[in-house]
């Protein structure tokens, strides 16, 4: 959510700055008598707003692509699934900064929670999978343990994870040290687990 808000604010600011350039050039050209137009300040402000709206589309596309490129340094799950499944000892990978984890699921627990909301005091039902991800050293011993929680509305839930499944999780590490997400990709079953949207 915070990343979405930051991206929206960045898009708005960049669009306003870029949208200011065309009316500023016109205003300077009128001031320097390069072009002979009789435009009021109000017209230039309207032109600025329209330019900002026009610039918002490429700026948003650029930010989306940039974030995807930064976040997806790894190949997509479908690109590497065969390699992950055929590796006898899957050591796993972890990128804490971007919230990316590939691991073998251990100690998998499925739970159901009821979470009250402002508009629904009876609450909304959520499925929760808690598991332990392991990053192994070359000898097969756990080098790092990563707690994971996958939580999504029960009505939107698909798939499952069993102990020993090889999975990819993309989420966010919260203050509790747990990698939180609403979905994961299960290499072993070749399917999404959690929120189907």
Backbone bond lengths (Angstrom), bond angles and torsions (degrees), N, CA, C in turn:
res aa  C-N    CA-C-N  psi(-1)  N-CA   C-N-CA  omega(-1)  CA-C   N-CA-C  phi
1 X - - - 1.454 - - 1.524 110.96 -
2 X 1.353 115.61 -45.81 1.466 119.90 -179.23 1.527 110.66 -63.01
3 X 1.343 116.46 -38.11 1.467 119.80 179.53 1.522 110.92 -66.18
4 X 1.346 116.01 -38.10 1.454 120.06 178.86 1.523 111.37 -64.06
5 X 1.353 115.90 -42.88 1.469 120.95 178.71 1.521 110.19 -64.16
6 X 1.352 116.32 -44.70 1.474 120.25 179.60 1.526 110.89 -62.01
7 X 1.354 116.29 -39.87 1.466 120.02 178.93 1.524 111.00 -65.71
8 X 1.340 116.57 -40.24 1.475 120.39 178.82 1.518 111.35 -65.17
9 X 1.334 115.98 -43.19 1.476 119.53 178.75 1.528 109.82 -64.28
10 X 1.330 116.84 -42.75 1.467 120.55 177.67 1.519 112.20 -60.33
11 X 1.342 116.39 -41.39 1.468 121.03 178.11 1.518 110.89 -62.36
12 X 1.339 116.54 -44.81 1.474 120.60 -179.14 1.519 111.02 -63.43
13 X 1.336 116.74 -47.49 1.472 120.16 -177.70 1.519 110.84 -63.74
14 X 1.350 116.74 -47.08 1.475 120.00 -179.46 1.524 111.01 -62.91
15 X 1.344 117.30 -38.93 1.466 120.63 179.77 1.524 111.49 -66.04
16 X 1.335 116.44 -40.64 1.475 120.22 178.86 1.522 110.47 -63.86
17 X 1.331 115.95 -43.31 1.477 119.75 -179.42 1.524 110.41 -65.64
18 X 1.346 116.79 -48.04 1.465 119.62 -179.99 1.527 111.52 -67.15
19 X 1.335 116.67 -36.07 1.462 120.48 179.16 1.514 113.24 -66.93
20 X 1.327 116.76 -21.48 1.470 121.44 179.98 1.533 111.85 -74.57
21 X 1.334 116.45 -24.18 1.477 120.48 -173.98 1.532 112.81 -62.02
22 X 1.362 120.66 -52.94 1.479 118.95 -178.60 1.542 114.21 -58.86
23 X 1.373 119.57 -47.95 1.465 117.28 178.82 1.527 112.94 -66.13
24 X 1.329 116.51 -30.08 1.475 119.26 177.70 1.529 110.35 -66.70
25 X 1.328 116.68 -41.04 1.471 120.33 178.11 1.528 110.18 -63.50
26 X 1.341 116.33 -43.14 1.479 119.87 178.63 1.520 110.36 -63.03
27 X 1.346 116.76 -44.95 1.471 120.28 -179.41 1.525 111.42 -61.74
28 X 1.339 116.65 -41.91 1.476 119.76 179.13 1.527 110.97 -67.88
29 X 1.331 116.10 -36.17 1.465 119.73 178.70 1.528 111.02 -66.39
30 X 1.348 116.71 -39.18 1.469 120.28 177.09 1.522 109.46 -65.52
31 X 1.337 115.91 -43.60 1.473 121.25 -178.96 1.531 110.91 -61.67
32 X 1.330 115.79 -39.00 1.467 119.76 -177.90 1.528 112.17 -88.26
33 X 1.339 116.83 6.92 1.468 122.17 -179.89 1.528 113.27 60.26
34 X 1.340 116.00 27.65 1.471 119.56 176.15 1.530 108.96 -76.49
35 X 1.340 115.40 -41.41 1.464 119.24 174.10 1.527 108.42 -121.57
36 X 1.303 114.62 150.56 1.467 120.19 -176.21 1.524 109.55 -108.31
37 X 1.351 115.88 88.93 1.457 121.91 178.77 1.523 108.42 -129.29
38 X 1.291 115.48 147.82 1.458 120.21 178.42 1.534 107.77 -112.51
39 X 1.349 115.97 81.64 1.462 121.28 -177.32 1.527 109.57 -109.26
40 X 1.319 115.56 137.62 1.464 119.38 177.58 1.530 109.20 -83.88
41 X 1.319 115.33 166.54 1.464 121.45 178.20 1.532 110.01 -61.86
42 X 1.331 116.29 -37.43 1.466 120.11 -179.69 1.535 111.38 -61.37
43 X 1.332 115.73 -40.87 1.472 119.86 179.31 1.523 110.06 -64.78
44 X 1.331 117.14 -41.15 1.466 120.73 178.89 1.534 111.22 -65.48
45 X 1.342 116.91 -37.21 1.465 119.83 178.00 1.532 110.47 -66.38
46 X 1.330 116.89 -41.83 1.473 120.37 177.19 1.528 110.04 -62.47
47 X 1.347 116.18 -41.89 1.469 120.83 177.44 1.531 110.49 -61.92
48 X 1.336 116.27 -38.91 1.461 121.70 177.55 1.530 110.20 -61.15
49 X 1.334 117.26 -46.33 1.458 120.94 179.53 1.525 111.65 -62.56
50 X 1.328 115.98 -43.93 1.468 119.57 178.93 1.530 111.24 -63.97
51 X 1.337 116.38 -41.30 1.478 120.54 177.73 1.526 110.31 -62.40
52 X 1.344 116.46 -40.02 1.469 120.10 179.38 1.522 110.85 -62.46
53 X 1.338 116.42 -40.86 1.469 120.02 179.12 1.522 110.20 -65.17
54 X 1.319 116.80 -43.14 1.473 120.81 179.39 1.529 110.30 -61.93
55 X 1.352 116.79 -43.23 1.470 120.66 -178.48 1.526 112.12 -71.29
56 X 1.338 118.50 -20.98 1.465 120.26 -176.22 1.531 112.02 -63.49
57 X 1.346 117.69 -31.74 1.473 120.14 -177.89 1.528 112.36 -67.22
58 X 1.349 118.87 -52.25 1.474 116.78 177.79 1.524 113.10 -66.90
59 X 1.343 117.59 -32.23 1.464 119.77 178.86 1.525 109.72 -64.33
60 X 1.338 117.18 -44.89 1.468 120.94 178.89 1.522 111.04 -61.47
61 X 1.337 116.34 -43.90 1.465 120.08 178.99 1.535 111.16 -62.06
62 X 1.342 115.97 -41.95 1.459 120.46 179.21 1.524 110.78 -62.36
63 X 1.353 116.88 -46.91 1.462 120.09 -179.71 1.518 111.46 -64.39
64 X 1.340 117.20 -40.32 1.467 120.34 177.55 1.521 111.34 -60.02
65 X 1.332 116.27 -47.45 1.469 120.51 -179.94 1.511 111.38 -64.91
66 X 1.332 116.28 -39.34 1.461 120.83 -178.83 1.514 110.80 -65.81
67 X 1.339 116.96 -42.92 1.461 120.72 179.33 1.522 110.31 -66.71
68 X 1.344 117.06 -41.55 1.464 120.06 179.12 1.521 110.57 -62.69
69 X 1.344 116.73 -41.29 1.458 120.58 -178.97 1.520 110.40 -65.21
70 X 1.357 115.96 -42.12 1.444 119.00 -179.41 1.521 111.53 -68.66
71 X 1.340 115.38 -40.73 1.450 119.42 -176.63 1.517 112.32 -75.40
72 X 1.328 117.62 -33.32 1.446 121.01 -174.37 1.515 111.69 -103.71
73 X 1.339 115.78 58.09 1.446 119.03 175.22 1.523 109.30 -66.70
74 X 1.305 115.91 -27.42 1.455 121.02 179.02 1.519 109.67 -85.23
75 X 1.308 115.62 158.84 1.456 120.04 176.75 1.534 109.01 -67.57
76 X 1.326 116.14 163.22 1.463 119.25 177.22 1.531 108.74 -69.64
77 X 1.337 116.81 156.56 1.475 118.95 -179.53 1.516 113.79 -55.46
78 X 1.342 117.46 -39.32 1.468 119.32 -178.95 1.528 111.71 -67.09
79 X 1.335 117.32 -28.87 1.467 120.18 -179.51 1.524 112.19 -70.10
80 X 1.339 116.52 -33.09 1.470 117.97 -174.11 1.532 113.59 -114.16
81 X 1.321 116.87 6.00 1.465 119.26 -176.12 1.528 112.52 -55.53
82 X 1.317 117.87 -47.86 1.465 120.87 -178.11 1.526 111.69 -58.40
83 X 1.334 115.21 -41.62 1.460 119.33 -179.67 1.532 111.15 -66.57
84 X 1.346 116.02 -41.61 1.470 120.10 -179.81 1.522 110.54 -63.95
85 X 1.334 116.45 -45.29 1.463 120.74 -177.24 1.524 111.43 -67.75
86 X 1.321 117.67 -36.06 1.469 120.26 -175.48 1.530 113.09 -84.60
87 X 1.330 118.70 -8.88 1.465 120.60 178.88 1.526 108.82 -74.35
88 X 1.343 117.84 119.84 1.477 119.57 -176.79 1.529 112.12 -60.15
89 X 1.325 116.39 -45.98 1.463 119.79 178.20 1.519 108.64 -117.77
90 X 1.306 115.48 107.35 1.464 121.56 -176.78 1.518 108.98 -89.12
91 X 1.341 116.76 106.63 1.474 120.21 -175.77 1.525 111.91 -77.63
92 X 1.332 116.91 -24.47 1.461 120.87 179.23 1.523 112.74 86.36
93 X 1.331 115.24 167.97 1.468 121.74 177.90 1.522 108.66 -141.44
94 X 1.336 116.12 150.22 1.457 120.77 -179.45 1.520 109.82 -141.75
95 X 1.332 115.77 132.24 1.462 123.13 173.59 1.530 106.52 -127.93
96 X 1.335 115.90 91.63 1.475 120.44 -174.57 1.516 111.90 -62.32
97 X 1.316 116.65 -37.26 1.466 120.13 -176.52 1.529 111.48 -60.05
98 X 1.322 117.31 -42.36 1.461 121.45 -178.25 1.530 113.27 -99.83
99 X 1.333 117.04 3.08 1.456 120.03 177.51 1.514 114.23 66.92
100 X 1.339 117.05 37.39 1.468 121.76 -179.66 1.524 109.82 -109.55
101 X 1.320 115.31 133.87 1.457 120.36 179.92 1.518 109.53 -142.62
102 X 1.322 116.61 132.45 1.463 122.94 168.50 1.511 106.14 -120.42
103 X 1.330 116.61 127.19 1.456 119.59 -172.64 1.516 111.15 -159.42
104 X 1.313 114.99 172.59 1.456 121.95 168.33 1.518 107.06 -96.11
105 X 1.318 117.01 127.23 1.468 121.25 -176.88 1.526 110.06 -73.17
106 X 1.318 115.39 131.36 1.460 122.31 177.68 1.520 109.61 -128.52
107 X 1.331 116.34 150.80 1.468 122.55 176.01 1.530 111.36 52.00
108 X 1.330 116.10 50.97 1.473 122.36 -176.85 1.533 109.77 -75.20
109 X 1.340 115.40 128.47 1.469 121.14 176.60 1.521 108.70 -127.28
110 X 1.342 116.11 131.64 1.466 121.41 175.42 1.519 108.33 -104.43
111 X 1.316 115.46 132.28 1.457 121.26 -178.42 1.526 108.49 -135.27
112 X 1.326 116.25 160.38 1.456 121.00 173.73 1.515 107.51 -127.27
113 X 1.345 116.35 130.03 1.463 120.27 179.80 1.517 109.49 -123.47
114 X 1.319 115.08 153.32 1.453 121.52 177.18 1.517 107.21 -112.20
115 X 1.313 115.78 117.40 1.462 120.68 -174.76 1.524 110.12 -112.92
116 X 1.367 117.43 111.85 1.469 119.46 179.06 1.531 110.98 -65.94
117 X 1.314 116.30 145.81 1.460 121.47 176.15 1.526 108.81 -124.80
118 X 1.299 116.00 167.95 1.466 121.28 -177.98 1.522 111.27 -60.40
119 X 1.334 116.19 -41.81 1.468 119.96 -176.59 1.529 112.78 -90.85
120 X 1.329 117.38 -8.21 1.459 120.49 179.62 1.526 109.61 -137.88
121 X 1.354 117.34 90.33 1.465 120.10 -177.48 1.529 112.96 -62.94
122 X 1.351 116.78 -24.92 1.471 119.28 177.75 1.519 112.36 -71.15
123 X 1.321 115.16 -17.71 1.459 119.54 175.53 1.514 114.07 93.33
124 X 1.296 114.03 165.44 1.464 123.00 179.28 1.521 106.77 -113.63
125 X 1.334 117.65 138.41 1.462 121.23 -179.13 1.524 110.78 -84.57
126 X 1.322 115.63 131.57 1.457 122.95 179.07 1.513 109.69 -123.20
127 X 1.332 116.37 140.51 1.461 121.96 167.31 1.517 107.81 -91.79
128 X 1.319 115.80 140.63 1.467 120.81 179.61 1.521 108.52 -132.86
129 X 1.331 115.73 128.38 1.461 120.41 170.85 1.527 107.00 -111.29
130 X 1.330 115.50 124.76 1.461 120.73 174.02 1.522 106.89 -112.62
131 X 1.314 115.00 134.96 1.463 119.00 -179.53 1.514 110.32 -149.53
132 X 1.305 113.96 170.65 1.459 120.40 177.23 1.519 108.64 -113.33
133 X 1.317 116.37 123.05 1.451 121.14 174.13 1.515 109.23 -94.84
134 X 1.317 116.13 144.61 1.462 120.03 -179.26 1.526 110.22 -125.68
135 X 1.318 115.11 132.32 1.458 120.81 169.25 1.522 105.75 -103.02
136 X 1.323 116.13 118.55 1.463 121.14 -173.74 1.523 111.69 -95.67
137 X 1.315 115.75 153.21 1.471 119.56 169.68 1.524 107.81 -85.43
138 X 1.323 117.45 -178.66 1.464 120.68 -175.12 1.529 113.02 -68.38
139 X 1.353 116.15 -16.16 1.467 119.71 177.98 1.520 112.21 -89.25
140 X 1.343 116.28 -4.21 1.458 119.86 179.67 1.512 114.06 91.03
141 X 1.337 117.32 6.14 1.465 120.36 177.71 1.524 109.57 -90.45
142 X 1.338 117.67 143.19 1.470 119.64 179.34 1.532 111.64 -61.89
143 X 1.333 114.91 122.63 1.468 121.13 177.48 1.512 110.39 -93.58
144 X 1.341 115.76 -31.96 1.459 121.36 179.48 1.520 109.06 -149.32
145 X 1.338 115.36 136.81 1.465 121.97 177.86 1.523 107.89 -106.17
146 X 1.327 116.80 130.75 1.470 121.95 -178.30 1.522 109.30 -123.23
147 X 1.352 118.20 110.96 1.457 119.39 174.89 1.524 110.80 -74.55
148 X 1.332 116.03 137.53 1.474 121.99 -175.97 1.527 108.71 -128.22
149 X 1.344 115.35 140.83 1.461 120.09 172.65 1.516 108.96 -131.39
150 X 1.337 115.79 122.73 1.467 122.28 176.94 1.524 106.38 -109.31
151 X 1.325 116.11 119.20 1.469 120.34 -175.06 1.520 109.55 -134.24
152 X 1.338 116.04 128.36 1.467 121.41 178.93 1.523 109.17 -152.71
153 X 1.331 115.37 158.76 1.460 120.13 178.43 1.526 109.85 -58.78
154 X 1.307 115.03 139.24 1.465 119.86 -176.46 1.528 111.96 -59.75
155 X 1.345 116.28 -37.52 1.470 119.48 -177.71 1.526 112.22 -68.51
156 X 1.350 117.76 -21.87 1.472 121.83 179.90 1.528 112.47 -99.69
157 X 1.328 117.96 1.84 1.464 122.33 -171.13 1.520 112.06 -78.39
158 X 1.348 114.93 137.41 1.471 121.31 172.26 1.525 108.65 -136.39
159 X 1.320 115.95 156.34 1.459 121.71 170.79 1.520 114.86 76.04
160 X 1.331 113.98 178.79 1.467 121.12 179.86 1.520 109.54 -155.29
161 X 1.317 114.97 164.37 1.463 121.92 176.75 1.519 107.60 -130.05
162 X 1.317 116.44 132.05 1.460 121.59 176.71 1.525 108.91 -111.58
163 X 1.305 115.72 158.38 1.464 120.55 177.55 1.524 109.62 -58.10
164 X 1.311 117.02 128.18 1.461 121.78 -179.26 1.509 114.32 98.06
165 X 1.344 117.91 -10.81 1.465 120.29 177.04 1.529 110.07 -67.40
166 X 1.311 115.28 144.90 1.468 120.86 175.55 1.524 108.45 -94.57
167 X 1.318 115.91 126.34 1.460 120.54 -171.16 1.521 111.90 -133.54
168 X 1.333 114.65 161.53 1.464 122.09 170.26 1.522 107.81 -123.29
169 X 1.325 115.39 131.78 1.458 121.99 179.67 1.524 108.16 -121.79
170 X 1.330 116.08 133.53 1.458 121.25 172.91 1.520 106.47 -124.83
171 X 1.324 117.19 112.69 1.454 120.79 -176.54 1.509 111.77 -153.84
172 X 1.327 115.17 -141.28 1.459 120.18 -177.61 1.522 109.18 -143.51
173 X 1.330 115.90 134.20 1.454 120.82 175.16 1.523 108.49 -80.29
174 X 1.327 116.23 119.61 1.464 121.42 178.62 1.525 109.39 -90.44
175 X 1.325 115.36 178.80 1.470 120.78 -178.98 1.520 112.61 -62.34
176 X 1.332 116.73 -23.49 1.464 119.73 179.56 1.530 112.91 -77.20
177 X 1.342 116.75 -1.78 1.462 120.83 178.75 1.514 113.98 83.00
178 X 1.328 116.18 3.24 1.470 120.89 -178.91 1.526 109.53 -96.41
179 X 1.321 116.00 140.44 1.463 121.49 174.60 1.530 107.69 -82.90
180 X 1.344 116.39 108.38 1.464 121.94 -177.35 1.529 110.32 -98.62
181 X 1.329 115.88 139.82 1.454 121.23 177.29 1.523 108.79 -157.08
182 X 1.339 116.42 168.47 1.470 118.67 175.52 1.525 111.65 -107.94
183 X 1.352 116.52 -2.08 1.467 118.63 177.12 1.526 110.07 -159.62
184 X 1.316 115.14 162.84 1.464 121.83 176.80 1.522 107.67 -146.83
185 X 1.325 115.84 167.84 1.466 119.75 175.43 1.520 108.13 -112.08
186 X 1.331 115.99 126.47 1.452 121.87 -179.82 1.528 108.56 -96.63
187 X 1.340 116.22 106.19 1.467 120.60 179.03 1.527 110.92 -62.12
188 X 1.325 116.42 -36.84 1.467 120.46 -174.58 1.520 112.25 -65.99
189 X 1.331 117.27 -34.95 1.472 120.33 179.44 1.524 112.17 -105.89
190 X 1.346 116.42 -1.36 1.475 122.23 -178.78 1.528 110.94 54.44
191 X 1.334 116.22 49.71 1.458 119.07 -177.13 1.526 111.06 -150.75
192 X 1.336 114.28 160.40 1.460 121.55 175.05 1.523 108.12 -81.17
193 X 1.323 115.21 144.07 1.466 121.36 176.43 1.517 107.84 -123.33
194 X 1.334 116.39 131.81 1.457 120.24 179.59 1.516 110.78 108.42
195 X 1.324 114.67 -135.52 1.461 120.79 -176.70 1.528 110.74 -68.76
196 X 1.320 116.42 120.72 1.472 119.60 -176.84 1.507 112.47 -77.30
197 X 1.350 119.08 -14.87 1.469 121.89 -174.87 1.505 110.49 -72.56
